[in-house]
């Protein structure tokens, strides 16, 4: 149960469009009951789904870096590259990808612990993977 707040935060961050659409549908159904006007249902649905949702989606869409190769700052690790390629081809699902990535980062952290830049490398790898996962989802 300790993972529940983290799951909720992830769902709000990555699935907010679905949550927004369900809320708009619910508000559209409730609008005629609250106002007593039958035409408020299509009005709420139209403005919520065809005006507000596209505008919010456009405003919250991540801006590309502008670099031709987005992985220029990521370390050139063949194991990480192979893991990314397997995920992109669909050979492994997201859960398997995360599990293997955690194992890979754990071994990498153990190797780089004596250099003192463990946090920096792990954060750069995670940022690169987040961008990659967002690219795959789009």
C-alpha positions as CSV (number, residue, x, y, z in Angstrom):
1,X,0.0,0.0,0.0
2,X,3.0,2.4,0.3
3,X,3.1,2.5,-3.5
4,X,-0.4,3.9,-3.8
5,X,0.4,7.6,-3.6
6,X,3.1,7.1,-6.2
7,X,0.7,5.3,-8.5
8,X,-1.9,8.0,-8.1
9,X,0.6,10.7,-8.9
10,X,1.8,8.8,-12.0
11,X,-1.7,8.3,-13.3
12,X,-2.6,12.0,-12.8
13,X,0.6,13.0,-14.6
14,X,0.3,10.7,-17.6
15,X,-3.4,10.0,-17.9
16,X,-4.9,13.4,-17.1
17,X,-6.6,13.5,-20.5
18,X,-8.7,10.4,-19.7
19,X,-9.5,11.7,-16.2
20,X,-10.5,15.1,-17.6
21,X,-12.7,13.5,-20.3
22,X,-14.5,11.4,-17.6
23,X,-15.0,14.5,-15.5
24,X,-16.4,16.4,-18.4
25,X,-18.8,13.6,-19.2
26,X,-20.0,13.5,-15.6
27,X,-20.4,17.2,-15.5
28,X,-22.4,17.1,-18.7
29,X,-24.8,14.5,-17.2
30,X,-25.1,16.5,-14.0
31,X,-25.5,19.9,-15.7
32,X,-29.2,19.4,-16.7
33,X,-30.0,18.0,-13.3
34,X,-28.5,21.1,-11.5
35,X,-29.6,23.8,-13.9
36,X,-32.9,22.3,-15.1
37,X,-31.9,23.2,-18.7
38,X,-31.7,20.2,-21.1
39,X,-29.4,21.9,-23.5
40,X,-26.6,22.3,-20.9
41,X,-25.6,18.7,-21.4
42,X,-24.4,19.0,-25.1
43,X,-23.0,22.5,-24.3
44,X,-20.8,21.2,-21.4
45,X,-19.7,18.2,-23.5
46,X,-18.9,20.3,-26.6
47,X,-16.8,22.9,-24.7
48,X,-15.2,20.4,-22.5
49,X,-14.2,17.8,-25.1
50,X,-13.8,19.9,-28.2
51,X,-12.5,23.1,-26.8
52,X,-10.9,22.8,-23.4
53,X,-9.3,19.3,-23.8
54,X,-7.4,20.2,-27.1
55,X,-6.3,23.5,-25.7
56,X,-5.0,21.9,-22.4
57,X,-3.3,19.1,-24.4
58,X,-1.5,21.6,-26.6
59,X,-0.4,23.7,-23.6
60,X,0.9,20.7,-21.6
61,X,2.6,18.9,-24.4
62,X,6.4,18.7,-23.8
63,X,8.5,21.0,-26.0
64,X,11.2,19.2,-28.0
65,X,14.8,20.0,-27.2
66,X,15.6,21.1,-30.7
67,X,18.6,18.7,-31.0
68,X,18.6,16.3,-33.9
69,X,19.7,13.4,-31.6
70,X,17.9,13.6,-28.3
71,X,20.2,11.1,-26.6
72,X,23.4,13.2,-26.9
73,X,23.7,13.6,-23.1
74,X,22.8,10.0,-22.3
75,X,25.8,7.7,-21.5
76,X,26.7,5.4,-24.4
77,X,26.0,2.1,-22.6
78,X,25.4,-0.9,-24.9
79,X,23.3,-2.7,-22.4
80,X,21.0,0.3,-22.0
81,X,20.8,0.8,-25.8
82,X,19.9,-2.8,-26.3
83,X,17.2,-2.6,-23.5
84,X,15.7,0.5,-25.2
85,X,15.7,-1.1,-28.6
86,X,13.9,-4.2,-27.2
87,X,11.3,-2.0,-25.6
88,X,10.8,0.0,-28.7
89,X,10.4,-3.1,-30.8
90,X,7.8,-4.4,-28.4
91,X,9.7,-7.5,-27.3
92,X,9.3,-6.6,-23.7
93,X,6.4,-4.8,-21.9
94,X,6.7,-1.7,-19.7
95,X,6.9,-3.7,-16.4
96,X,9.7,-5.9,-17.7
97,X,11.5,-2.8,-19.1
98,X,11.3,-1.1,-15.7
99,X,12.5,-4.2,-13.8
100,X,15.5,-4.6,-16.2
101,X,16.2,-0.9,-16.0
102,X,16.3,-0.9,-12.2
103,X,18.6,-3.9,-12.3
104,X,20.9,-2.2,-14.8
105,X,20.9,1.0,-12.8
106,X,21.7,-0.9,-9.6
107,X,24.7,-2.5,-11.2
108,X,25.8,0.8,-12.8
109,X,25.4,2.5,-9.4
110,X,27.7,-0.1,-7.8
111,X,30.3,0.4,-10.5
112,X,30.3,4.2,-10.3
113,X,30.0,4.5,-6.5
114,X,33.7,5.1,-6.1
115,X,33.7,8.0,-8.5
116,X,31.0,9.9,-6.6
117,X,28.9,10.9,-9.6
118,X,26.3,8.1,-9.2
119,X,23.3,10.4,-8.8
120,X,24.2,12.5,-11.9
121,X,24.6,9.4,-14.2
122,X,21.4,7.7,-12.8
123,X,19.4,11.0,-13.2
124,X,20.7,11.5,-16.8
125,X,19.7,7.9,-17.7
126,X,16.3,8.3,-16.2
127,X,15.7,11.6,-18.0
128,X,16.7,10.0,-21.3
129,X,14.4,7.1,-20.7
130,X,11.5,9.3,-19.8
131,X,12.0,11.2,-23.0
132,X,12.2,7.9,-24.9
133,X,9.0,6.6,-23.3
134,X,7.2,9.8,-24.1
135,X,8.3,9.6,-27.7
136,X,7.0,6.0,-27.9
137,X,3.7,7.0,-26.4
138,X,3.1,9.8,-28.9
